[in-house]
Amino acid sequence: MRCSAKCIPPLVLGLCGVVLAGCLSTASAEPEQGRKRLRDLGVMIGQYQPGPLNAITDVAGVKVGHRTLISGEGTLKPGEGPVRTGVTVIIPRDDVWHQKVPAGAFVLNGTGEMTGLAWVAESGFLEYPIALTNTLNVPRVANGVMSWMIRQYPEIGITDDTLTPVVAECDDSRLNDSQGRHVSEQDVITALDGATNGSVQEGTVGAGTGMVSYGFKGGIGTSSRQLSDKEGGYTVGVLVNANHGRRPELIVNGIPVGKRYDPPVQMSETLIPAQSEGSIIIVIATDAPLDSRQLTRLAKRAALGLARTGSTARHGSGDFMLAFSTANIIPHYPKEPTFPMTHLADTHLNPLISATVEATEEAILNALTMATTVIGRDDHRAEAIDLRRLTTLLSGLRTN
């Protein structure tokens, strides 16, 4: 994303749903040019190979959409701007309302919110898209998901069931006018309508626009793993919204990068008084035939991938994991009292567990390496991790 210092009217750029408005400097959101994913830097995480896209969309049928909102600069005017926020949506499969997917969830530390988890836990399935956004925008985003669902299924709440959307939040108020709740219902609908099963944009995009992780600019990251034919040939994909961690904690492929990274950048360790300590949302998709109990087990293992990047799930952090499987269909209102489901034996879960840990770790690091520097409200600056410094540091520490 790039905008000149002159004033520009609101406009939409590309299929990713980027909205730029007002008078923006080039530093408000620097271009993605020059940013690279972790593997493109020569850093390989784990033993399993990624899928063709190395993204959650490697799981067939899964779609991702973003709506990115960037406008204004300078002093915060609550309710007006500057705006550095957005929404990211994940659609498990087409017609997920009638063809529900088994799902499970895990909350590592609950200083945050992912709505709808009570119904996921009770029912064992997911029946609508997942939406990610900022904390104060949860109700508006939920409205957007409901409006989109009602448009798809007009009998919802009349002759059909009602719904309780799954909306997960992280706090972006360090960079964004959070009180403005700038993500509208239409923004959510646009993201859902534009969701695709191709490559996934990462970093400073969608719900990740205003996020800060490990003292660097954070945001959206994704990765995937494919098992061998002998292990079932299954795919695991992960998408994260990374807004967690402190600079000294950061670990990259087992190396304590955060402790050695120098010089420190603005906002690396200090928080505005009473502000959130940060959060992360982790969404796991797989085509392995798992039930809700097994998916809950996978969701728990994502916490190990998070820990491998250095996180300690601090007191004020919200760490939410949600997993779903596209292998089986749970019918909406089955006519027969039973329906068939394929079920993977627990004794064959270990490769999926390892793949989940690896993909989670890499997705978080992709969020860091793909994010771009952002100057937000009150000129708060979230600096992107310097890729040259990172690769030099990794090379130097490996040889010591």
GIUR-V180983 format. One record per helix or strand of 3 or more residues. SS is the DSSP state (alpha for helix, beta for strand). FROM is the first residue (numbers start at 1). TO is the last residue. Records with the same first field share a line. If there is no record, write none. Layout:
SS->FROM-TO + FROM-TO
This chain:
beta->7-13 + 18-23 + 63-71 + 83-91 + 99-110 + 130-134 + 166-170 + 219-226 + 235-243 + 279-286 + 318-325
alpha->38-41 + 56-58 + 117-123 + 135-152 + 178-180 + 185-193 + 206-208 + 229-231 + 247-249 + 257-260 + 292-308 + 346-348 + 350-370 + 387-399
